[in-house]
Amino acid sequence: MHFTKPSPPSDDKRWRIVEATMRRHGYDSHALIETLHSVQQTFGYLDTEALRYVAKSLRVPLSKVYGAATFYHFFTLKPQGEHTCVVCMGTACYIKGAPNIVAAVSEKYQVKPGETTADGKLSLLTARCLGSCGLAPAVVFDGEVAGKVTPEEALERIGRWMNHDS
């Protein structure tokens, strides 16, 4: 049976980057994570159309693609805010106060974990474990890991973003 490569979801030129990743791996199902990374880096998030396209292109069930996209904390299914705050909820961080950080940010900025503020400035995310247990509670602010974070420190740091950006 001959495989016909599906067309990208749109004529957006950025799909060429994703296609190059899949082609480099011979459209093999083992390239799933790398292909999802390529989509995430190129578009900022993984939407349903992108997941379907990757599934068809790599001949992988959509359920497996969705499972990978939702299992790893570095993938997101929605557009991110201008800034991201990822609070680790691993055991050490949880015990040392991570839920208090999430609660403080949620309350102050009216955003639930996994969501973005109405103005699009802040995405509040949680992770199963960042692997920085010695820094508990750990928080990643725009890709930069901070350790032993208090709710007050988190609010102060996010406050600088919210007040200085336009």
RARATA-V290443 format. One record per helix or strand of 3 or more residues. SS is the DSSP state (alpha for helix, beta for strand). FROM is the first residue (numbers start at 1). TO is the last residue. If there is no record, write none. Layout:
SS & FROM & TO
SS & FROM & TO
//
This chain:
alpha & 15 & 24
alpha & 29 & 43
alpha & 48 & 58
alpha & 62 & 71
beta & 83 & 88
alpha & 91 & 95
alpha & 98 & 109
beta & 122 & 127
alpha & 133 & 135
beta & 139 & 141
beta & 144 & 146
alpha & 151 & 164
//
